[in-house]
């Protein structure tokens, strides 16, 4: 019997279309041969085209999910995605503060379809209570703009913004450049241990009807950290993994609409 199998816990929302959230995280963990655990923060009725409803899980139930898993399993890394309310953010922040388990926070605020997934109080609590507890935070450019309360819109902004987030919250920051304009190569910047790491990759021609790239990247990084890779190695491997899934994306045509999914 195989022992000492690495374990990753995802604390995130449930996406019924299985392209993002906990479903994407568990697929990613499985492909990395990491055992996945999950604590559901919210149930989201969505597809890549529409978010119809977000229903938060009661905080005591969220806490019980996390506590029973941490009490039972030797968790190697915690990945955190959608926290829809201020109370859920604070509950998770308190649990992280009481543990030394490495954690990766994907500060999910808005779905790819454009709908808000968390309320304004949750976004503020995430900035002031949760990010400082993380080993690594992985914002995109709009999320970094919220965290820093200033615009992050150009390639020249990326390294400075990643550094400022890392220094302000005493963490490491991977700032994703997927929202850069134009069709040139994309740049993601990691600020880790007082040093910048640049990761360039081709711009992906992503259709509107695909989502879950951010969730999948942060869970791939988490899986690699569970496998004892360094933060910078985990980021590099995670970016390559997501690029592979994008290049292998597939689609369905239904009722005159195209739905795309990452190529797991």
Order of alpha helices (4+ residues) and beta strands (2+ residues): beta-alpha-beta-beta-alpha-beta-alpha-beta-alpha-beta-alpha-alpha-beta-beta-beta-alpha-alpha-beta-beta
